[in-house]
Amino acid sequence: MEENKTPKKIIKVGDSAAASNSEPRTFEPTAENAGKAKQFRVISILLWAIAIGLEIFGILKLRDVPINMPLLIGILVGMLILVVIANLLWKKANRLDPASEKNKFKFFVQNQLGLIISVIAFLPMVVLIFTNKNMTGKQKGIIGSIATAALVIAGLTGTDFNPPSKEQYAEQTAQVEGLNNGVNSVYWTPSGKSYHLFQDCGYINGKRTNEIFQGTVADARELKKITDLCDRCQNRAKKAKAVETEMPAAE
């Protein structure tokens, strides 16, 4: 049984001027989103550079006798914090200003750069710790485990398992505009996994949420990583279009 539909607070996000773009065949971010993406990427690169600097310092400290355990742990933790923040900002930048799939190598590098940097930052440390002749077995076990865990955590935050692309954004936008009378406008909820064409759709206009967000397809992808159109909304829009097509022209 469908939930009772109640009035919801509609929160508009993003650039409302982009919601009526009539030529969605190619995707270009708004000036605001492009600026944010550039800022996030600059910050990410700076944080990665600092992390690599700490890695070099840590490698040098591995030569000390005796080994300074607290210092090495501090270096690894500091590197992990820097790399994770950089990875998340880089992926956010890619959602704001995605790469094109036309150049497969560039597309892979841009979307998985966080993973690449994570390996560069932590793998040498892991190898050098376990092969270090100045460390006892206990020291290798403790520091090596921390370094390995840091490598895994950083690698996971740096990997984009569902990378966005300009072509994907354009295709999804074209689909929405084709069903929505040329308007690039969708709705979603904070906990939803799909975006919707109608704010009164039963999947979002129920008792489980008091807020419905409204924006473009790109906004839904940027803010919630939503890539799927609601099947119910899609079928409803198709039926409405079919009825419009079958209606006789007014005399």
Secondary structure, DSSP 8 states (H G I E B T S, - for coil): --------EEEE-S-GGGGG-S-TTS----HHHHHHHHHHHHHHHHHHHHHHHHHHHHHHHTT-SS--HHHHHHHHHHHHHHHHHHHHHHHHHHHHS-B-TTSHHHHHHHHHHHHHHHHHHHHHHHHHHHT-TTS-HHHHHHHHHHHHHHHHHHHHHH--SS--BHHHHHHHHHHHHHHTTT---EEE-TT-SEEBS-TT-TTTSSTT-SEEEEE-HHHHHHHH---EE-HHHHHHHHHHHHHHHHS----
